[in-house]
Amino acid sequence: MKKSKGYRSGTRRLLRKEPRERGKAKLSKLLYEYPSGSSVVIKIDPSVQKGMPHRRYQGKVGTIIDKRGRSYVVSITQGDAVKEIIVRPEHLEPFKA
């Protein structure tokens, strides 16, 4: 049988919550408004599948470009390329330098 090459393949440890983090996300995290131009960290919440970015962006720091519905357009550099991904606020955290 061939190995699965799905969107979440190889993410057993990466997309896992600690025992005390399990369950639904806090309401304050969902309602947080990110202003355009602010820096954010992509921290994927495995309990929410909608608006989840690819696992290669886990832990990356990007800047908010635009708001699109409930989601945000985030600009991230990956090597020499600049990627724009659409992410829901459940998977974002404000960046603290």
N, C-alpha and C positions, 0 to 999 in steps of 0.2 A: 504494500500500500504506500502511495506517495505521501510525502510530508505536506501538510497544509500550508499554503502560502497566503493565508487570509490576512485581513487588515490588522488583527490583534495577535498574530502568531508570534510566539516567543516572548510573551509579556507576562508570564506567570508571576515573576517577582516584581517587575516594573510597575504593573498596574494592580497593586495589591494594597489594601489598607491595613493598618495596624489594628489589633483587636478593639482598642478604645476609640478608634476613628470611624468605625463602621456605622452604617445607617445613612440617613439623609443628611444633606449639607445644611449648614446654618442659614437662616433667612438673611442675615446681614451680608453673607457672601454673595447671595443671589441678587440682592438689591443694590449692591455697591456700584456706583457710577464711575467709570473710568473716563477722565477727560482726554480729549484728543492730544497726542504728543507725549502722554505719560508712559513710563516704562513698566512693563509687567513681566512676571515669570509665568511660564506655562507649567502648571502642575495638574496633571490629568486626574480627574475624579472618576474612578472606575464604576461608581454606582450610577453615573449618568452617561448614557450612551449617545444622546443627541448632542451635536455640536462638538464632538470629541475630535481633537486633532490627532494626527498620526503619531505613533510612539517615538519617532525620531526627533520630535520637537519637545519631548519631556525634559524639563529643567532649563530650557533655553530662555533667554531674555530678549524681548522684542518691544516695539513701540506701537501704541495704538494709533491707527490712521483714521478710522472711520467707525461709525456705529451702523449696523445693518440689521434692522429689526431688533431682536433681543441680543443678537450676537455682535461681536467686534471684529474688525479687520485688523490683524496684527502683522507688522512687517518684521521679518526675521532674516538675518544673514546666515546662509548655510554655505560655507566655503566662499567662493567668489560670487555666488548667486544671491539675490535678494528675493525672498519668498514672501508672498502675502497670503495668509491663511485666515479662514473665518472660524472663530472660536466663541463658544458660549461662555458667559461669566463664571460658570461653575468650575471651569478649568483654568482660571486666571487668578493670580495673586499680585498685589502691588509690589513693585521692586523696591527693596530698601538697600541703598548703597552703603 
